[in-house]
Amino acid sequence: MATLEGAVVVVTGAARGIGRAIAEELAQGGARIVVNYAHSRGPAEELVAQLHQKGSSQTIALQADVSDPAQAAGLIEETVRHFGSINVLVNNAGINIDRTMKKMSVEDWNTVIQTDLNAYFYTVKAVQGYFMQQGSGTIINISSFVGQMGNFGQANYAAAKAGIIGFTKVAALELARYHVTVNAICPGFIETDMFAGVPDNVKEAILKRIPLGRVGTPQEVARAARYLIVDGDYITGQTLNINGGIYM
């Protein structure tokens, strides 16, 4: 895809953090954005209003809990009904429930796996028919360095994020014949609401682990997503690490 101008892009979990930055970055390039949210209606509608003011008049907010297969399918169907097509899917929605395995309940495990891994399958399952029919499409799955190296107290999150990487490779293999690219982005520690809630002493310990000595910004992840969409025609099945060197 040489340009974002006019492209229809669905970003799941786009009301905050990395998803919000991706929506802003792609809208700036002229894409028509679907700002998906599950519960954060206020922030999602505020983002849409902000993008409208900046000239992205065709941006819309759509509520759907993509951890529910019917709602995930409905999100894609409503996007196509509204815009007439879909070109890009960015799977970003996710949650974390951090506990050691000793304290983690089965519900804690299932809730994170359902939202952070199964939802990605549901949206790709829903969109692949449209991409196959038109013979093109781009899928970006937001994973995490935690899925590559693990992290204490995040067994459910790590398993989900590792699963995304494997799922990305299989989807890339199966959809390549239809000229659909599928890649994963693995951010490290990023300046989001989640990181803001970390105690200062823990932040200091984290910074000591990062070779570049700082956390990343959501905009840095967003620019990587834009690169894969605009210039990534010959990139598929890959994992792009944006982590300051914490995992090499």
N, C-alpha and C positions, 0 to 999 in steps of 0.2 A: 504494500500500500504506500504509494508515493506521497500521499497527503492525507491529513485528517479531515480536510474540508468536506463537510456533509456526511461524514461517516457516522453511523448509529452505534453508540457504545453503551453497554450496560455495565455499571460498576456496582457490585454487591457490597453492602456495608459501607456506603459512600458518605454517610453523614458526618463521620469524624475521621481523624487521624490519616492514615495512609490512603484509605479509600477516597476521602475528601480531597487530598492533594492530587490524586490521580485524576479525579473528575475535573478539578480546576485546570490542571495541565492540559488535558485533552480538549477541554472546552476552549481554552485559549488558542488551540490550533484549528478551531473551526468545527470540531465534532459536535454532534447532537447527543447529549448525555442523558441517560436514565440514571438518576440518583436513587438507588434502591436502599431501603431501610426496613428494619423489622419493628423497632419500637421508638426510634429517635425521630419522630415526626417533626418536632420543632427545628432541630438542627438541619434536617434534610430540606425542609421548606425554606429555611434561612439561606442555605447554600444555593438553592435554585434562584431565589430572589437576587442574591449577590451576582450570580452568573448572568441573569437577565440584565442587570444594570451594566454589566461589562460587554453586552452585545450578544450573549448566547441565548437568544430568545426561545430556542426550541428545546431547551433543557427542561426535563420534567422529573418529578419525584414519584416513585411508585413503591407502595408498601407491599412487602412480601417477606415472610419468614422462610428463607431458602432452605432451612433445615427440614421443612415439610415438603415432600416431593410434589404435592399438588400445587402449593403456592409457588414453588420454584418454576414449575412448568407454566403457571399462570403469568409469572413475571415476563417470561420470554414471549408468550403469546400476546400479552398486552402491549409489549414493545413493538412487535411486528404489526399488530393492529393499528397502533398509533402512528408509527413512522413508515410502515410499508415494507420495512426490511430490517436487518440487523447485520452488523459487520464485525463487531468486536465484543467479546465477553471478558470482563476482568473479575475473577473470583477473589474477593477480598474479605467477605464476611467471616467473622470469627470471634470466639470468646476464650477466656481461660479461667479455669478453676484449679488453682495451684495448691497441692497438698502432697506430702510424702505418700508413698504407696500404702504405708501402714495406716494412714488416716483417710485415704481416698476411698469414697464409697463407690459402689457399682453405678449409682446414679451420676456421680461426678464424672466417672469415666465415660458413660454413654452420652451424657449431655454434650461434652466437648467433642467426642468423635462424631456425633450427629451433626453438629454445627460446623466444625472445622474440617471435616473430611467428607462425610456423606453428602453434604450440601453441594460440594463441588461436582460430584457425580450427577446429582439431580439437575443442576443447571446445564452441564455439558450434554447430558442425555436429552434435555429439552431443546437445546440449540443446534445439535449436530445435524438434524434433518434439514433445517434451513440452510446451513452452511454447505451440506452435500448438494442440495438442489441448485444453489447458485455457484458452486464450484470455487468458493473462496471463504475465508474467515480467519480470525485471529482469536486465540484463547490465551489468556495469561492467568496463571494460578499463583496467588501470593502464599508462599510457604514461610519458612523461617529457618535461621541457622540452628535453632533448637532441634529441628528435625534431622539435622546432619550430625550434630555432636552431642545432643542430649543436654539436659539441665536439671539440676537437683529440684525435686518437688514438682516436676512437670511431665510425669509419665504419660498422661492422657494427651496433653498438648504436643509433646514430642512425637508420639505415635501418629497423631493426626497429620502433623506437618511432614513427617517422613513418608506417610502414605500418599500425600499430595505429590511428592516427587515421583514416586513409582507410578501413580495414576497418570501424571503428565506424560511420562515416557510412553505408556501404552496408548494413550489418546493420540499422541503425536504419530505413532506408527500406524494406527488405524485410520486416521484422517488425512494423512499426507497425500493419498491418491486423489483427494478432493481439493488439494491446494489449500488446506487449512493448517496453520502452524499452531503448535501448542507448546508453551514454555512456562517455566516456573521462575519466580523471583524469590530469593531467600534473604530478607533483610536481617541485619543484626539488631542491636539495641537502637531504637529510633525514638526521637522526641515526640511522644504521643501522650495522651491522658494516662495510659497504662504506666508509662515510665515515670511520669510526673508524680505518681502515687508511691513510688519506691522511696523508702527512707534514705536520708542523705548519706549515712554511713555505708549503706549498700551501694548507692550510686558511686561513691568513691572507690569501692572495691571493684565495681564493674569497669570503671574507667581504667583502672590499672591492668585489666585483662585485655584491653583493646589496643593493639599496636599503634593506631593513629591517635590514640589519646582522647577521643571524643565520641559521642553518640552521633548517629546520622540524623538527617532531617527527612520528614515525609516527602519533601520536594525532590530529594535525591532519588528516592524510590520511584516517584512519579515520572521523573525524566527517563529512568530506565524503562518503564512501561511504554512511554512514548517512543523510545528508540526501537523497542521490539515491534511495535505496531507499524511505525513509519519505515524503518530501515531493516527490519528483520525478516524479509522475504525468504532468505536462505538459512534461517535459524529455526530449528524445531527440535523438541525433545530435550532441551537444554535447561540448566539451572544457573541463573545469574545471581551471583552472590554480591550483596551490597552490605558489608558488615564491618568495615574498618580494619579487617584482618583478624578478627577474633576467631574465625575458622578459615583455614587455608587447605 
